[in-house]
Amino acid sequence: MSASAPVLYSFRRCPYAIRARLALAASGLSVRVREVTLRNKPPELLRASPKGTVPVLVLAGGGVIDESLGIMRWALGQSDPDNWLRADAAETARLIAQNDGPFKHALDHYKYPDRYAGEGAAPSARRSAGMDILADLNARLIAGGGQLFGPAPTFADVALFPFVRQFAATDPDFWARAVPQPLQDWLAGHTGSARFHAVMARLAPWQPGEAEPLLTGG
Ligand SMILES: N[C@@H](CCC(=O)N[C@@H](CS)C(=O)NCC(=O)O)C(=O)O
């Protein structure tokens, strides 16, 4: 049975891969996980998806989904026991576009200031660009009673928090000092969940011929 389970090419710390693994786990589907080293991508991954990003899901019938949001939608389209797809689609799309676009841009500049030193903007300016977006999220958390669309998580919470986690980890003292409590609580709730711990298990990089560990629901 597991031999027909879809294969997920993944990278443990990648926020795109984390959101995909969380949705797959929430759906309860069985998936074989191939942990990838980004500097040494397996040819099997590049054959399935030549653009060479993770996550990539290869379905039993040979279909390939090589975008994290597509993997999330596919998994939850099969089974969505926590009802993550219930939130307003247009507002969910707006929050994700804001996250994957300007927030990711600000995050990369804040996290890797040396890489972007030539562009001239100070890391503190990038951090404050990220903080402006986080203020928007925080207002939603207050209005919703803990999550972006009410008291329980939906697709957008899961799609966004792995990126906010990276922002928080860039300067934990700043995060604890300067970020509003609802946002801190929201992140801590997601990173403290049993499901998050399950999908963050450390896996050795996959080698051809090796059996893959299964990611199962929970
Ligand atoms: N839009 C893609 C982005 C995925 C992405 O950029 N993943 C990064 C790792 S976090 C990657 O694979 N980069 C290629 C590389 O570093 O070689 C998605 O949502 O799946």
The ligand as a Gaussian input file, in Angstrom:
#p B3LYP/6-31G(d) Opt

LIG

0 1
 N        6.936000      28.862000      -5.079000
 C        7.604000      27.686000      -4.579000
 C        8.860000      28.095000      -3.818000
 C        9.645000      26.936000      -3.253000
 C       11.068000      27.329000      -2.885000
 O       11.562000      28.409000      -3.264000
 N       11.757000      26.444000      -2.162000
 C       13.166000      26.686000      -1.885000
 C       13.619000      26.133000      -0.543000
 S       12.831000      26.943000       0.814000
 C       13.983000      25.955000      -2.930000
 O       13.702000      24.814000      -3.237000
 N       14.994000      26.628000      -3.492000
 C       15.837000      26.013000      -4.486000
 C       17.271000      25.988000      -4.081000
 O       17.606000      26.545000      -3.021000
 O       18.053000      25.383000      -4.819000
 C        6.623000      26.893000      -3.708000
 O        5.720000      27.522000      -3.133000
 O        6.731000      25.661000      -3.620000

